Amino acid sequence: MSESLEQLTAKLLDSYAELGGINHQDGVNLPDKQTVKEITQQLLYLLFPGFFRKNHLTNEDFALDTQQRLQEVCTSLSHEITKSLEYAPPHGLKACGYAAAAQEITCKLMTQLPQIREVLSTDVQAALDGDPAASSMEEIILAYPGLEAIAVQRVAHVLYKLEVSLIPRMMTEWAHARTGIDIHAGASIGSSFFIDHGTGVVFGETCIIGNHVKIYHGVTLGARSTSGGQQLRHVKRHPTIEDHVTIYPGATILGGETVIGKGSTIGGNVFLLHSVPERSLVYYEEGAVLVKSKPQPGTVPPIEEESFIYMI
């Protein structure tokens, strides 16, 4: 080694002093990544009891086990939320109230777990209804990355709405690392949501997704531009996907004003910057994105009736 350990240490300390980027133990102590990961895993267990543990779950210990896990999660999460509030306190919250506010936020999340489970049950059913390769609900819970990603996001979204910084994003990025599905905690997602396969899916912070939406792998719901940086914060910059929409692999839909109308189908690899009406069929053909009206259920499909064409 050309430099001594003392010399290397001195250089690192100089770098820390010059550039910062330190989680100071004697100042604001940021949420711990490992602890947030463990909390997220515990929350998955509470949402799907018996599916995220090594040991067999019996009726005799079910109630006590659930109570103990709830207590552990409440204690750990409240502590991490306190750190988050110290880092970025909501407007009007005084320092002396961080711990109490963290406990209140934790309680609000815990009381919503039954409602989150109810919505997740519709997601499981949507996967079973939408994928002929799925043999059972148990297979979907155990093996489908899309369900795990959306379960974590639905919990993180509650914390996001309660103005908790850092932790919601840490939770969804943990799910992203596990599943390849990147859903921002701020995205608003309706019931009966199904991500098939999932790898490479990206949804931005201000996305709004309706009910009974089915999305395949490689789909991006993004912003048209982020060159404005922090000036775009809190601005609607990601698309709205209305009810009963299907988006096929590789499609990219951009823009906060872009609305995909109810009952529409977006074909594979389509690049879309504009809204489309309800019951549209959008697809590529000979270098153009075609947008056609879908027939009403029970009617004869029209012969090549094109509503309009986006040239690219």
Secondary structure by P-SEA (a helix, b strand, c coil): ccccaaaaaaaaaaaaaaccccccccccccccaaaaaaaaaaaaaaacccccccccccccaaaaaaaaaaaaaaaaaaaaaaaaaaacccccccccaaaaaaaaaaaaaaaaaaaaaaaaaaaaaaaaacccccccaaaaacccaaaaaaaaaaaaaaaaaacccaaaaaaaaaaaaaccbbbccccccccccccccccbbbbcccbbbbcbbbbbcccccccccccccccccccccbbbbccbbbbccbbbbbccccccccbbbbccccccccccccbbbbbbccccbbbbbbcccccccccccccccccc
